[in-house]
Amino acid sequence: MSHTGIRLARDICTNPAESDHREWWLANGLGGYAGGTVSGVLGRRYHGLLTVPLFPPLGRVLLFARADADLLLGDRVIPLHTNLWSEGDHAPRGYRAIEEFFLDGLSPVWRFRVDSLLIEQRICMPHGRNATSIAYRIVEGLDAQHERPGIRLGLVASFRDHHHVNRVRDFELRVDPVEDGLRVALPRGSDLLIRSHNAQFQVDNTWIENFFLEMEQARGLEYIDNHVRTGLAEIELHADRWTGLVVGTERSLDPDCGGLLEAEAKRAAKLQARALPGLDKEAAPAWIRQLVIAADSFVFARLDAGDGERYSIIAGYPWFGDWGRDTMIALPGLCLATGRHDIALRILNTFAAYVSEGMLPNRFPGAGDEPEYNTVDAALWFIEAWRAYFEMTGDVGAIRNVFPALQQIIHSYRNGTRYGIAMDPQDGLITAGVAGQQLTWMDARVNGRVITPRHGKPVEINALWFNALSSMVLFFSELGLPGDEYKAMAERTAKGFSRYVREDGLGLYDVLDGPEGNDTSIRPNQLLAVSLPFSPVPSLSVMQSIVAVCERDLLTPVGLRSLASSDRKYVGRYQGSVAQRDASYHQGTVWAWLLGHYALAEFRVTNDAQRAQQRLEPLEAHLSEAGLGTISEIFDGDAPHSPRGAPSQAWSVACTLEAWWKLELKKAAKRELAE
């Protein structure tokens, strides 16, 4: 097994101010996940060793919170675990024994130093299984003259929606001994199995109260949680093999910790081998190879369909589901840059079945739910995702199959569909908006009030509209069909798009023809008019002005501000209550996904792939500071741009990876020409 470049030394691991806030996240490809902190404390309601979609497709329930480890060394009991209680105290303080922490893929690895012993702990989630493995081995220091050391694990279970917290005795769990472990009878007829080939189990049923969730307190949410210890397990430690246990909902899962670790390592190697098509994978920097592994965690099979597995993309961990807009923006980076065009096609076909009145769902439906179609851009991103898929594969057959759905999108947007979405015949631009609805990606609302309404003709919507029309012209040609109507529409839209050009040279208006006229707010939305494959921008000089104003007013090392800091509405810190945070979400908060688009736009106007690629490099350091090995959703607009929001976000990872890959291909092509 090999580890990535994500490695934390003892000085960070043993400092709770640092290790309490560095998080690891795992996913199982079914919508389930596990997550926690380097120190071992529960910092969020979402932290736990097993959260699974017990009610598919995404009715996720926390089933197993912790495995509290104590080292048994002769008559000594040395805690290796750490808890944070409602008084704000750490007890016990097992973090003091952490020698180092690193990631193997995304799997967290701790090494604990106790006297001469160095003990390793690994956690992994087997792909495609609702289970988690916790494994131990001795790395060095085993002395034959002393009694063999062991680990005692406190098995702390739960049963709640992952968005909630527990009250004491919210539920009852019946625990029974079974072969190789314990069976926990969960409410609603499910079972949780805790199994090991080499452990001694003891039944318990004790509520552990007053876990202090520090990160939830910072988010203005309930921050005291309670769980129930269902049993204890004692495991001998060995130097020549892994011992531990597996927790899951499947009776057929073999609790062979070593075998599960080996299988996950082989799977990670296969992911790396397929990734970055057209490039020398080994030459890619370690942080980009890490993002390849991170990309895999967002793709999952929706098991609610009766006609076979449907695939989708989790927008972010831990609290997001799958969203139409996020999925389509992220798909090229998560699936095409990683060489998995087969998965890309399955995702695209999954969403194609939900096109309605030319629109794609913003929130993908859960079991028994109706899709929500309150987005103007998801369907246009859907066409761009198909274009990217076709560019990589040349799969004319897939385009032919989906072509009616793509035509439905164009016709509906031209003729009019939900929420006032329609093409203005005067300038060929899309207008959208109704009271109380936010249809673009800047979609925050507080108490029913839309923070950034953007009603009228948003600039990125019409950049996407032109890109969609131009993509359709390409598809018509590849299918041998006449596309003159679409070509004429694209030409009219390009002519109308010139209305966005500001006379003061500061790029483009953010919205045209809004309730208060044209919006002069300096926002990053204009950047898409340069970064998308087909651009409606009338000249190179205007493109340069767009990139220049974004660099001057919006660019930070980790993404782009959603609003210029000179604007009176600018909010530099994303913090406080839910309402305060929602109000600042798009009023200056930095978004990491936009950095990839900035790099591609900069390359378009400079033709300097090396310089553009360097814009992405500051994110390498970020991979070790919040969600380890992945990229956060957002950051503060003000320096030092502290990470905020979801610690692992699909489009943050995807757009960074996609931009790096595309720019590296440009560099490789330039080298070939020079040779």
N, C-alpha and C positions, 0 to 999 in steps of 0.2 A: 504494500500500500504506500501511497505517496501523499504528501500534503501540499497544499497550495502555498502561496506567499502570505496568506493571512495567518500571522503568528503573533501572539501577545506574550510578552515576557513577564517575569514574576512581579516586577514593579507595578504593572497595570493590574494583573490578576489579583494581587493582594491588597489593592486599594479600592474599597467599595465605591468610592466616588466615581471611579472609572469602570470597574467591572460590573456594577449594578446596571449600567446603562448601555453596555455592549451586548447585543442580542444575536443569537443564532436561530435560524429557521430552517425547517425541513418540510418537504411535502411528499405525498405518496402517489401523485398522479390520478387520484380519485376525488380530489377536493379536500382531503384530510391533511392535517399538518401537525407539527410539533414545534415548540419554541421555548426559549428560556434565555437566561443571562449567563455571562461568564462566571459571575460569583455564585450562581445557583439560586438566587432569590427569585421569587415570583414578583415581577414588576408590573405586569399587565393582567387583566382578566383573561387574556388570550394565551398567556404562558401556560404550558403544560406538556406532558409527554405524549399525549394521544388525544387529538380532537378529530373526529371523523364525521362524515355526512351520514349520520344514523338515519336521517329522513331525506333520501336523495331527492334532487341532485345536490342541494347545498344546505340542508338542514343540519348544520354542524353542531356537535355536542361534545363538550369536554368530558372525557371518560376517566382519564388517569392524569393526575396533576404532577406527582413527584415520586421519586424513588430515593428517599433520604438515606444516604450511605454513611455508615460508620465503619472504620477499620478496626477489626478485632485482632489485636497483636498480644498474644499471651493473655494476661489478665487486664490489659489496657483496652479501652474503648476510645478511639480517636475520631471525632467527627470529620467527615469530608464534605458535609453538606452545610448549607447556610440558609437561614430563614430571616425574613424581615417582618417584624411584628408591628402592631398598631401603635405602639409607643415610639416607633422609629428606631428600635434597637435590633441589631444583628445578633442572633443567637440560634444555634451555635455559630461559631465563626470558622467554619471549615475552609473558607476561602484562603485562610492563612497558610494552608498546606499546598496550594496550587503552585507548582513550579513553572508551568507554562500551559498555554492553550493554543490550539491551532485548528484549522479546518482541513479535513480530508474530503475534497469535493465541497459539499455543504455540511457534511457530518461533523459535529463538534467533538473535539478530542481534548481531554484534560490529562495532565500528568501531575500527580500529587507526590510530594516528597515528605516522607515521615522517617526520620533517622536515616538509615542507609537505603531504605526501600524507595523505589520509584515505581508508582502504580499508575497504569493508564486506564482511563475510562472513555468509552466511545458510545455514541448514540446514533442509531440509524433507523430510517423508515424504509422497509422493503417496498420497492415500487409496485404499485398495483395491489397492495394489501393494506388492510386497515389494522396496522400493527406497528409497534415500536420495539426495538431491541436495545437493551442496556448491557454492555459487555465490559469485562475487566480482565486485565492481565498484569503480571509483574514484569517490568522492563529491566530492572536491575536491583541487586541488593539482597536477593533471597539467600539466607544463610541456613544450611542444612542442620546446624546445631540448635536452631530455635524452632519452636512450634510453628507449623504452617499458618500464615496469616489468612484471615477471611474477611468478608464484607457482610455486614448486616444491613438489609434494606428495609426501610419503612415504606410500605406500599400505600400511597395516598391516592385515593380514587375520588371521583366526582360524578355528577350527572346533572348537567345544565347546558342550556344554550350558550354558545361561546361568547355572546354579547353581554351576558348577565353576570351576576355574582350570586353566591349561595348565602342563604340564611341558615343558621344552625338547625339541623333536622328538617330541612326542606324536603328531604327524601329519605327513604330507608333502603339500604343495600343488604341483601342476604349473602353471606359468604360461606361457601362450602369447600372442604378439601376435595380435590380430584387427583387423578393420576398425574404426577409431575407438576402439581401446582394447586391453584385456587380458582374457583369459579365464583364470580361476583354476579348475582342475579340483579339486573338493572330494572328499573321501572319500565313499563310498556313491553315487557316480554323479551328483552335482549339480555345477552350475557357478555360479560367481560372476562376473558381468560388470562391468568397470570401464570406462566409456565416456565419451567427450567428442567434440564436433564440432571443438574448437579446442585440443587438447592434443597434446603430443609425449610418447610413452610409452617407458619403458625397463624391461625385465624385471629383477627382482631376486629373491633368495630368501635373505634374511638373518634369522635369529632375533634379535629384540630382547628382551633378558632383564631380569628383576628390576624390573618395574613394581611400585611400592609402593601397595597399595590401603588407604589410611588408614582409610576407613570400615569396611572388613571387619575390620581389626585391632580397631577399637572394638567390633565385634559379637562378638569372640571367635572369629573364623573365619580360614581361610587367607587370607593377605593379600599373597602374592607371585604375580605372574602373568607370563606370557611370550607374545609374539605373533610373527608372522613378517611381515617387510616383503616384499611381493610385487612391488613395482615403484616407479617414480617417474613423475610426470607434471608437465610444465611447461606453464603456461597464461599467455598474454598477458592483461594487465589493460586494461579499457576503461572509459571514462566513460559511454558511450552504450548499453551493453548488458552483460548478465550473461555471464560465462564461468565454466566450472567443469566438474564431472563428476557422473555418476550411477553409483551402485553398486547392483546388484540381481541378482535371480535370473531375470529375464525378458528374453528376447531381443528382444521386441517393443517394449520401452520406449524411446522417443525421448529421448536425453540433452539435451533442450532445457531448460536450467536456468531461463531466464527464463519459458518457457511453463509449467513446473511450478510456479514461484512464483506466477504469475498465476492458475493454476487453483486453487491452495490458498487464495489470497486471496478468490476468488469464492465458494468453498465456505464459508469462514468467514463471509462476508457473508450468505449464505443461512441459515446456522445462526442468526445473530443476528436475522435478519428473522422467523424462525419462533418465536423464543423468547419466554418470558414472556407467554403468551396472556392477553388481557384488559387488558394494560398498555401504556403508551407506552414502547417499548423505549429510545428516545433519552433518556428521563428517568431510566433506571436508572443507578446509579453505575457507574463504570468497573470496579470490582472485581467487581461482579455480572455485568457483561457478559463479564469475563474468565472467570468460573466457567462461563458458558454454553459457551465454547470448551473449557474443561477437561473439562466433562461429556462431550463428544463422544469423548474419548480412551478412555473405558472401554467403549464399546459396540463389539462386534465380531461379525463373521460367522464362525460355526464351519463350516469347509469339510470336515468329516468326514462330513456327511450325504449319502446318495445320492439323497434326495428333495428336493433344493433346499437353499438356504442356511438354516441355523438361526442365530438371533441370541442372544447372551448378553452378560454384563457381566464384564469383568475386575475383580476385587475391588480391586486396587491394583497400582501399579508400584513396583519392577520384579519382585518375586518371586511375586506371587499369580497364581492362575488364576481360573476362574469358580466361585463358590460359591453354593449355593442361597439361604442366608440373606442374604448380602451383596447378591446380585442383587435380591431382592425388596424389601429395605429401600431400596436405591438407586434402583430403577426409577422411582418417581414424580418424583424430583428430576432424574434424568438424561434422562428421556424425556418426561414430561408437562409439567414446568416449562419444558422447552425446545421444547414444541409438536410433539413427534414421537410422537404417539399411534400412528402406524402401526408404528414400530419397537417401541414398548411391546407392541403386540399380538403381534408376531412373537416377542419374547422370552417372553411369557407362554405362547404356544402351544408354543414349544420346550420349556419346562419341564413343561407339562401332560402331554406324552408320557412323562415320567419319574415321574409319581405312582405310587407302589407302596405297597400296604397303608396308604394314606392319608398317606404321607410323601413329602417332596420331598428330593432328594439334597442333602446338605451339600456334598460335593465333586462337582462335575459330572464325568462320566467322560471320560477321554481315549480315544484310539483303542485298542480292545481291552480297556479297563478296565471293571470293574463299578462302578456308582454306589455311593457310600457314603451311607447313610441315617441317620447318627448325629446327628440334630438334631431337637429337639422343636418348635422355633419356625419353621423355614423354611416349612412348609406353612401355618401360620397367617399369616405375612407374605405368602405367596402369595395368600391370600384377600383380604387388605387391598390388595395391589397390584391385584387385579381390581376391587375396590370403587373404588379411585382412578381406574382406567381408565374404569370405567363412569360415574363422576361427571363426568368430563371429556367423554366422547363420547356417552353414552346408547346405546351399541352393544348392544342387546338380543340381537341375533343371536349375537354373540361369547359373551355370557353363557350363552345357550341351549346353544351348542356345548360349553362347558367345564363345564356344570352337573353332569354325572355325576361328573367328577373332583372337583369341589368337595364334592359330597355324599359321595363316598368318603372324603374327608378327615374330615369331621364324624363319619360313622358309625364310622370306624376309631378316632378319638380317643375317642369315646364308649364303644365296645365293647372297645377294647384293641388295641394294635399293638406294634411292636418296642420293646425297651428299657424295658418296664414302663410305657409311655405308655397311660393310660386315664383315663376320667372316674370320679371317686368319686361313686357314686349318692347318698351322704349329703348332700353339699354342692354337687354340680354342678361341682366344680373338677377340673382336670387334674393328675394326679400323674405323675411320671416319675423314672426313674433306676435304673441297675444298677451294680454294683461295677465300677470301672475305666473308666467312660465318663462323659464330660461332654457333656451334650446341649444346654445353653443357650449363649448367645453368650459367656459367661464360661468359655472352653473350654481354658484352659492346662493342660498336663500336663508334669511333669518326671520323667523316668525311670519312666514308667508311673504316677506318682502324680498324681491329679487335685488341682489346687491349690484350686479352689473347687467342691467337688462339687455342692452345691445340690440334692441328692436330696430329693424330696418334692413340694411344690407351689410352684414359683417364682412370684413375684408378676407378673412381666411375661408369663409364659406364660398365666396366667389372665386378665390384661388383654387379651391377644391372642385368647384363646379366646372371651371375651365379645364382643369386636369382630367376630370371625369369625361367631359365631352371629347377631349383629345384622345383619351384612352379608348373610348368607344369607336372613334374613327379608325384607330389602329385595329381594333377587333373586327370591324366591318371588313377591312382590307384583308386580314388574315383568313376570314371566313368566305372571302370571295363575294361579298355582298356590297351593294351600292350604299355608301354612307354620306352622300352629298348633303342630306338634311342636317346631319350632325356636324359636318364640317362648317356649314353655314352658321349654325348656332354657335360653334366655337369662335368663329370669326367675329360674330356680333358681340359675344361676351368679351372677347379681347379688346374690341373697340370701346365697349362700355367701361371696361376695367380702367381705362385711362383716367376716368373721373376720380379715382382714388389718389392720384398723384397730387401731392401738396405743392402749392406754389412757393412755399418757403423753403423747399428742398429737404424737409425733415421726413422723408419717406412717404408713407401712405396714411390716409385717414383710416381710423379703426372701423368706423361704421359710416355709411352714407345714408342719407334720407331718413334719419331717425326722427323721433318726435320733436327733438330740439335741433334738427339739422344734422350737419356732418360732425362727427366726433373726432376731435383733435388729440385725444388721449394717446400718449406714446406707449404702446403695448407691443408684445412680441408677435401678435397674430399676423402682422404683415410679413413676417419672415417666411411663412409658408408659400407666399407668392414667388419666392426665390428658390426655396429648398425642394419643392415638389418637382417631379420630372418635367412636366409641361408648365411653362410659366406664361402668364398673361401680361407680365410687366413689359411696357413698350420699348424700353431701351436698357442697355448696359449701365448707363449713367444713373438711371432711376434705381436699378438693382443695387448699385454701389451705395446710393444714398440710404436705401433701406438697411443694408448691412451696417453702414456707418452709424446710423442713429441707434440701432439696436446695440452695437458695441459700446457706444458712448453712454447710453442711458440705462441699459438693461442687462448687459452681460456681466456675469460674476464667474468665478472659477468653477462653480458647481451647477450652473444653469442660468436661466434668464429670469429677471424680475417680470412679474405680470403687469407692472405699472412703473413708470419712471419715478424715481425718488423725488424729483422736483414737483410732482403733482400734489396738489393739496389733499387729495384723497389717499395718498400713499400711507401704508402702514408697514413699518420696518420689522416688526416682531410678530410671529405667529404664535400666540400664547393666550392664556386666560380661559374663560368659560367657553362653552360650545358656541354660544352666540358671538362672542368676541372673535373666536378663531374663524368661524364661518364668514364673518364680516371682513376679515383680512385675507381670505383664501386667494382672491385674485386682485388684491389691491397692493401689490408689491412683493408678495411671497414669491420666492424663487422656485421655478419648476425645472427639475433635472431633465425631463424628456425633451425640452426645447434645446438643450445644448447640442444634441446630435444634429438637429435641424439647422442650428446656427453654423456648425462646422461645415455642413454640406452647402449652405448658402454662401459662406465665405469662400469655399473652393470655387463655386460657380463664378464669382466675380474676380478672383485672383488667379485661378488655375494653379494654386500652390497647395497641393495635397498635404505636404509635410506640415506646413504652418496650420492648416485647418485641423489636421489630426491632433496637433499639440494642444488644441483647445480642450480636448477630452481628458488629457492626462491628469489634471488635478483630481479627477474622480478616483484615481488609483488610491490616494491616501484615504478617501472617504470609505473605501471598502473595509477599513479596519476600525471605524469609529462609531458606527451605529448598528444597522443590520449587517452583520459581518458577511463579507463576500458578496454583497448585493448592494443596491442603490436605493436610497430613500426616495419617497414621493416628492417632498418639498424641503425648502430651507428658508431660514430667515432672510428677508431682503437686505437687512443691515449686516455688516461684518460683525462677527466672524462667520456668518451664514451657518448657524447651528442647524443640524438636520431636524426636521419636524415631520409630522404626518405619519403615514405608514412607513415602517422601516424597510420594507421590501416592495418595490413597485414595478409592475410589468413594463410599462412604457418607459420608465427611467432606464431600466436594464436594456430593453429592446432597442431604443433609439440610439443609445450610446454604442451598443454592439454593432448595429446596422451601419451607423456612420463610420465607425472605425474600419469595418470590413470593406465598405465601398471605397473609402479613401486609400486603404492599403492596396486594393486592386488597381486604383489609379496610379499609385506609386510604382507598382510592379509593371504596369503597362509602359510607363515612362522609362523604366530601367531597360525593358526589352527593346524599346525604340533606340535607346542610346547605345545598345550593344551591337 
